[in-house]
C-alpha cells in the first residue's frame, strides 16, 4: 500500500457530539482545506450529514471536483457495512450512516469509528509511521483505542476491535456507561475522573474542601478544576490521579503483554490535562510487563491534533478506493 499521491482527493468528516470537522485532503495527509460546523445531533443523522455535504460544497467549491470518495468518522460502534450500531454521545442508534452520506454527497463512502480513524492517521501520517505493530489508546471523555498488527489495521469480526476502554480492569468495579462494571473507561475516561473527584470531595470533607471551593460546588468539579488543584498541590487531586495512573498502568501492561506492540501511542484530552499519566503508565510497562514484550516497546505521545479522525477517515477512504 504505497503512499504515492495520485492527485485524487477525499473529504473527511468527523461527526462529534458538539462539532463536525470537515477536511479536504489528498494522500499522505496532504490537507487542502478545512471547515468546522456545529453538529446539533438532535436534528438526526440525515440532517447532520446533509448539512456537512452542503458545507463542503460551499466552502471547498471547485476543490470538490477532484473528490473521489468520502470518509466519515463517528464516535460509536460501526458495523462493516457502515451502519452506526450505537453512538451514546450523539443519541443515534442503528443509523445507516453510509447510506445517508452516499445520498448527501453522491460519492462512495467509507464509515469508521473515530478512534480507529485516528489510529489509521497516527499510523500512516503521524507517530506510528514505519511501525508494523502499533497500539493506540485515546483518553478523552471516553476511552477508545485501535491497533495495527502485522501491518494491518485490526478490525474484528463485527468491526469493533480496539474497544480497549471496555476492558474490565477491576472485576465488579465502578459502573461504566456501557452497562458493565469495572471498565478502564469507568476510571480513566474524562467523565469518570470528574465523577470520582466529586464523590471523593463529598466523602472526605476536609480534604475535598479546597477542590469544592475552587470549583464553586461539588457538582461543578470538572477535569480542569482537578488539574488546577493538582498543580496547586492539592492532596485529594494527587490521590485521585495516583489511582488513575495505577489503573491505566495495569491496563497498559495487559495490552502490551497481549498484543506485543513495537510502539504505543497515547493521546486525548485527559492526557493533555494530566501529562504525568503517560509517564506513569510507561513506567508500569517498564516495571511489570513481560520482559520479551517490554524490551522493544516505546510509549509516545500522539502527534496529530484534533483533526486526526477526519484526516484518518479521508486517508482510509482513499486507500480503500485504491484496493477496489
C-alpha positions as CSV (number, residue, x, y, z in Angstrom):
1,X,0.0,0.0,0.0
2,X,2.1,2.9,-1.2
3,X,1.6,6.5,-0.2
4,X,2.0,7.9,-3.7
5,X,-0.2,11.0,-4.1
6,X,-2.2,10.4,-7.3
7,X,-3.9,13.8,-7.0
8,X,-7.3,12.3,-6.0
9,X,-8.9,14.0,-3.1
10,X,-11.2,12.8,-0.3
11,X,-13.5,14.7,2.1
12,X,-13.0,13.5,5.7
13,X,-15.9,14.3,8.1
14,X,-15.6,13.7,11.8
15,X,-19.0,13.9,13.4
16,X,-18.5,14.7,17.1
17,X,-21.0,15.4,19.8
18,X,-20.7,19.1,19.6
19,X,-18.8,19.9,16.4
20,X,-18.3,18.3,13.0
21,X,-14.8,18.7,11.4
22,X,-14.7,18.6,7.6
23,X,-11.4,18.3,5.8
24,X,-10.5,18.2,2.1
25,X,-7.3,16.0,1.8
26,X,-5.1,14.2,-0.6
27,X,-2.9,11.1,0.0
28,X,-0.4,11.1,2.8
29,X,-2.4,13.6,4.9
30,X,-2.0,16.5,2.4
31,X,-4.5,18.9,3.7
32,X,-6.1,21.2,1.2
33,X,-8.8,22.9,3.3
34,X,-10.8,22.5,6.4
35,X,-14.0,23.8,7.9
36,X,-16.0,23.2,11.1
37,X,-19.7,23.3,11.8
38,X,-21.8,22.7,14.9
39,X,-23.2,19.1,14.8
40,X,-26.6,19.5,16.5
41,X,-27.1,15.7,16.6
42,X,-30.7,16.1,17.9
43,X,-31.7,17.1,14.3
44,X,-30.9,13.5,13.3
45,X,-28.2,11.9,11.2
46,X,-29.8,12.6,7.8
47,X,-29.9,16.4,8.5
48,X,-26.4,16.4,10.0
49,X,-24.8,14.7,7.0
50,X,-26.8,16.8,4.5
51,X,-25.5,19.9,6.2
52,X,-21.9,18.6,6.2
53,X,-22.2,17.9,2.4
54,X,-23.7,21.4,1.9
55,X,-20.8,23.0,3.9
56,X,-18.2,21.0,2.0
57,X,-19.6,22.2,-1.3
58,X,-19.9,25.8,-0.3
59,X,-16.5,26.0,1.5
60,X,-14.4,23.9,-0.8
61,X,-16.0,25.0,-4.1
62,X,-14.1,23.9,-7.2
63,X,-11.9,21.7,-5.0
64,X,-14.9,19.2,-4.7
65,X,-14.4,18.3,-8.4
66,X,-11.3,16.3,-7.5
67,X,-13.0,14.4,-4.7
68,X,-13.3,10.6,-5.4
69,X,-14.6,9.4,-2.0
70,X,-15.9,10.4,1.4
71,X,-14.6,9.2,4.8
72,X,-16.9,9.6,7.7
73,X,-15.6,9.2,11.3
74,X,-18.1,8.9,14.1
75,X,-17.8,8.2,17.9
76,X,-19.6,4.8,18.3
77,X,-19.6,1.2,17.1
78,X,-19.7,1.0,13.3
79,X,-20.6,-2.3,11.5
80,X,-18.6,-3.4,8.5
81,X,-21.5,-2.2,6.3
82,X,-21.3,1.4,7.6
83,X,-24.2,1.2,10.0
84,X,-23.8,3.0,13.3
85,X,-24.8,0.5,15.9
86,X,-24.8,2.9,18.7
87,X,-23.3,6.4,19.5
88,X,-24.3,7.4,23.0
89,X,-22.9,11.0,22.7
90,X,-24.9,11.6,19.5
91,X,-28.0,9.7,20.7
92,X,-28.1,7.8,17.4
93,X,-28.7,4.0,17.2
94,X,-29.0,1.7,14.2
95,X,-28.4,4.5,11.7
96,X,-27.3,3.7,8.2
97,X,-24.6,6.4,8.1
98,X,-23.0,5.1,4.8
99,X,-26.4,5.1,3.0
100,X,-27.3,8.6,4.3
101,X,-23.8,10.0,3.4
102,X,-23.9,8.5,-0.1
103,X,-27.2,10.3,-0.6
104,X,-25.9,13.6,0.7
105,X,-22.5,13.6,-1.1
106,X,-23.4,11.3,-4.1
107,X,-19.9,9.6,-3.9
108,X,-18.5,6.3,-2.5
109,X,-18.5,6.5,1.3
110,X,-16.4,4.7,4.0
111,X,-17.6,4.9,7.6
112,X,-15.3,4.2,10.6
113,X,-15.2,4.6,14.3
114,X,-13.4,7.9,15.2
115,X,-10.7,6.3,17.2
116,X,-10.0,3.7,14.5
117,X,-9.8,6.6,12.1
118,X,-7.4,8.4,14.4
119,X,-5.3,5.2,14.8
120,X,-5.0,5.0,11.0
121,X,-4.0,8.6,10.9
122,X,-1.3,8.1,13.6
123,X,0.0,5.0,11.8
124,X,0.1,6.4,8.2
125,X,0.7,10.1,8.9
126,X,1.8,10.5,12.5
127,X,3.8,9.0,15.3
128,X,3.3,5.4,14.2
129,X,4.8,5.7,10.7
130,X,7.0,2.7,9.7
131,X,5.8,0.5,12.6
132,X,4.0,-2.8,11.8
133,X,2.7,-3.5,15.3
134,X,1.1,-0.5,16.9
135,X,-1.3,0.1,19.8
136,X,-3.1,3.4,20.1
137,X,-5.1,4.5,23.2
138,X,-7.0,7.8,23.4
139,X,-8.3,9.0,26.8
140,X,-10.9,11.7,26.2
141,X,-14.4,11.9,27.6
142,X,-14.5,8.2,26.8
143,X,-11.5,5.8,26.3
144,X,-11.0,4.2,22.9
145,X,-8.3,2.6,21.0
146,X,-7.0,0.9,17.9
147,X,-4.3,-1.4,16.9
148,X,-2.2,-2.3,13.8
149,X,-0.9,-5.9,13.9
150,X,1.5,-7.2,11.3
151,X,0.9,-4.1,9.2
152,X,-2.9,-4.4,9.2
153,X,-5.5,-2.3,11.0
154,X,-7.3,-4.5,13.4
155,X,-11.0,-4.6,12.6
156,X,-12.5,-7.7,14.3
157,X,-15.4,-9.8,13.0
158,X,-18.0,-7.2,13.8
159,X,-15.9,-4.2,13.1
160,X,-15.4,-3.1,16.7
161,X,-11.9,-4.3,17.6
162,X,-10.0,-1.8,19.7
163,X,-12.6,-1.1,22.3
164,X,-9.9,-1.1,24.9
165,X,-11.8,1.3,27.1
166,X,-14.2,-1.5,27.9
167,X,-11.6,-4.0,29.1
168,X,-12.5,-5.0,32.6
169,X,-9.7,-3.8,34.8
170,X,-11.4,-4.3,38.2
171,X,-13.9,-7.1,38.5
172,X,-17.2,-5.8,39.9
173,X,-15.8,-2.3,39.9
174,X,-17.3,1.1,39.1
175,X,-20.4,1.3,36.9
176,X,-19.4,2.1,33.3
177,X,-21.7,3.9,30.8
178,X,-21.6,0.7,28.6
179,X,-23.6,-1.2,31.3
180,X,-20.7,-3.3,32.5
181,X,-18.7,-2.7,35.7
182,X,-15.0,-2.1,36.2
183,X,-14.1,-1.0,32.7
184,X,-10.9,1.0,32.0
185,X,-13.2,3.9,30.9
186,X,-15.0,3.9,34.2
187,X,-11.7,5.0,35.9
188,X,-9.7,6.9,33.2
189,X,-12.4,8.5,31.0
190,X,-12.9,12.2,31.5
191,X,-16.4,11.7,32.7
192,X,-15.2,9.1,35.2
193,X,-12.4,11.3,36.6
194,X,-15.0,14.0,37.2
195,X,-17.4,11.6,38.8
196,X,-14.7,10.1,41.1
197,X,-13.5,13.6,42.0
198,X,-17.0,14.7,43.0
199,X,-17.6,11.5,45.1
200,X,-14.2,11.8,46.8
201,X,-14.6,15.5,47.6
202,X,-18.0,14.9,49.2
203,X,-16.8,11.8,51.1
204,X,-13.7,13.5,52.6
205,X,-15.0,16.9,53.6
206,X,-11.8,18.4,54.9
207,X,-9.6,17.0,52.1
208,X,-12.1,18.0,49.5
209,X,-13.0,21.4,50.8
210,X,-10.4,23.3,48.6
211,X,-11.5,21.5,45.4
212,X,-15.2,22.1,46.1
213,X,-14.5,25.8,46.9
214,X,-12.3,26.3,43.8
215,X,-14.9,24.7,41.5
216,X,-17.8,26.6,43.0
217,X,-19.6,23.5,44.4
218,X,-19.1,19.7,44.3
219,X,-21.3,19.3,41.2
220,X,-19.3,21.9,39.4
221,X,-16.0,19.9,39.7
222,X,-14.6,19.3,36.2
223,X,-11.4,17.7,34.8
224,X,-10.0,21.3,34.5
225,X,-10.6,22.0,38.2
226,X,-9.0,18.7,39.2
227,X,-5.9,19.6,37.0
228,X,-5.7,23.1,38.6
229,X,-6.0,21.6,42.1
230,X,-3.2,19.1,41.2
231,X,-0.9,21.9,40.0
232,X,-1.6,23.8,43.3
233,X,-0.5,20.8,45.3
234,X,-3.9,19.6,46.4
235,X,-3.6,16.2,48.2
236,X,-7.0,14.9,47.2
237,X,-6.4,15.6,43.5
238,X,-3.0,13.9,43.8
239,X,-4.5,10.8,45.3
240,X,-7.1,10.7,42.5
241,X,-4.5,11.0,39.8
242,X,-2.3,8.4,41.5
243,X,-5.2,6.0,41.5
244,X,-6.0,6.8,37.8
245,X,-2.3,6.2,36.9
246,X,-2.4,2.9,38.7
247,X,-5.4,1.6,36.7
248,X,-4.1,2.9,33.4
249,X,-0.7,1.4,34.0
250,X,-2.3,-2.0,34.8
251,X,-4.4,-1.9,31.6
252,X,-1.4,-0.9,29.5
253,X,0.8,-3.8,31.0
254,X,-2.0,-6.2,30.0
255,X,-2.3,-4.7,26.5
256,X,1.4,-4.7,25.9
257,X,1.6,-8.4,27.0
258,X,-1.4,-9.4,25.0
259,X,-0.6,-7.6,21.7
260,X,3.2,-7.2,21.9
261,X,3.3,-3.8,20.0
262,X,6.5,-2.1,18.9
263,X,5.1,1.2,19.8
264,X,2.2,2.6,21.9
265,X,0.7,6.0,21.2
266,X,-1.2,7.7,24.0
267,X,-3.4,10.7,23.3
268,X,-6.6,12.5,24.1
269,X,-7.7,15.4,26.3
270,X,-7.2,13.6,29.6
271,X,-3.5,13.1,28.8
272,X,-3.3,16.7,27.7
273,X,-4.7,17.8,31.1
274,X,-2.7,15.2,33.1
275,X,0.6,14.6,31.2
276,X,2.1,12.7,34.1
277,X,-0.3,9.8,33.4
278,X,1.6,8.9,30.3
279,X,4.9,8.8,32.1
280,X,3.4,6.8,35.0
281,X,1.8,4.3,32.6
282,X,5.1,3.9,30.7
283,X,6.9,3.2,34.0
284,X,4.3,0.5,34.8
285,X,5.1,-1.2,31.5
286,X,8.9,-1.0,32.1
287,X,8.5,-2.4,35.6
288,X,5.8,-5.1,35.1
289,X,5.3,-6.2,31.5
290,X,6.8,-9.5,30.4
291,X,10.5,-8.9,29.5
292,X,10.1,-10.0,25.9
293,X,7.1,-7.7,25.4
294,X,8.6,-4.6,27.1
295,X,12.1,-4.7,25.8
296,X,11.2,-3.4,22.3
297,X,8.2,-1.2,23.0
298,X,8.3,2.6,23.1
299,X,5.5,4.7,24.5
300,X,5.0,8.0,22.9
301,X,2.6,10.9,22.7
302,X,0.1,11.3,19.9
303,X,1.5,13.7,17.3
304,X,-1.6,14.7,15.4
305,X,-4.1,17.4,16.5
306,X,-7.9,17.2,16.9
307,X,-8.2,16.7,13.2
308,X,-6.7,13.1,13.3
309,X,-10.1,11.4,13.0
310,X,-11.2,13.5,9.9
311,X,-7.8,13.2,8.3
312,X,-7.7,9.4,9.1
313,X,-11.2,8.9,7.6
314,X,-10.2,10.7,4.4
315,X,-7.0,8.7,4.0
316,X,-8.7,5.4,4.9
317,X,-11.4,6.1,2.3
318,X,-8.7,6.8,-0.4
319,X,-6.8,3.7,0.5
320,X,-9.9,1.6,0.2
321,X,-10.6,3.1,-3.2
322,X,-7.2,2.0,-4.5
323,X,-7.9,-1.5,-3.3
324,X,-11.1,-1.8,-5.3
